[in-house]
């Protein structure tokens, strides 16, 4: 036997350990070179690890949810000649399926074998079948059903109301056999209990692993280490929505459709130079705040696996439609699980939006080590007073959170007010 040990490689920059997400093999499995062995998750992405050799799996380390250190033993393979030959034989057997067996020839039935109508009649019932089933004794309307305490307790546990169960005992007394017959006939708590609901006792235990555990750890660490505070402001986005609709109608055939987010990105590009403290990463262990000139905007994205944050890099260098294109591409790749590792890290400021279900106010959690996050709420039509007249306008709230260690409340309020001016007067987004 030739043993080959597969160790967990360094699958990312500075990664010390990875979490086992899913095994593609089990002990005894034959694998070819480059066949997938296991999926592991790092801080940045999920990576599929292939087998470096052909052979039979002798041992694996860890179950889904376990963390394995880089360099630790992951899989042990038997790579001797017999194992490789067995693998080749198995692949050959799968590649050349056997021909289906020839069905046997069945001679036609003799005329005398055709059953006559008399022969097709049902056989005589046995003596046991001739025994008549017990007959239920009808109860008077409103009469209390008769049953022993044991039968009543069992009916309660089954969720069955006894007034719906026919009794076959003396005076219509209900027995355990009557309960069994009622359940067998399709009777249930739902059918027998006109008021109330059946109690549910089951408990489902779900192990928090993979991306969901990564999200939980990051949210917990962010809330534990960052003194959050939120600031909410109301915006009149009527003019912005008119401009967005106009641009989509004019350029919809040859340019990507514009949502609210590209305009918000543009507003951030205009506002951040005046408030550089919000476009920063805080290394609280080293006590260093790194303010970035480039604006790498994270777009919080809900996926079937959980929340992920793809990054629109160098937003300051993109026009409105380029931002729209990049957001659309990144969100689609992230939801399909095709986003690259470097597309899911490196943001300096994050936008979070729940779209049409965005509610009135949210208190978003900062994407550590960033120091600010801007949240978009739902746009609603509301009556407002303008020039002494009540008019209908499109109103939206911005709900933003900041790290109070490095962003003062006054600065955060001024920053959001700057976004308000830019978005309420959208022409200013394009004035240098």
PyMOL commands that set and color helices and strands:
alter all, ss='L'
color gray80, all
select helices_A, chain A and resi 81-95+111-113+127-130+149-158+162-164+170-172+176-184+189-192+210-225+238-251+260-272+276-278+315-317+320-335+341-344+355-357+409-424+426-430
alter helices_A, ss='H'
color red, helices_A
select strands_A, chain A and resi 3-7+17-23+30-31+36-41+46-50+55-60+67-69+73-78+228-236+280-283+288-291+297-303+306-312+349-353+372-376+380-386+389-403
alter strands_A, ss='S'
color yellow, strands_A
deselect
rebuild
show_as cartoon
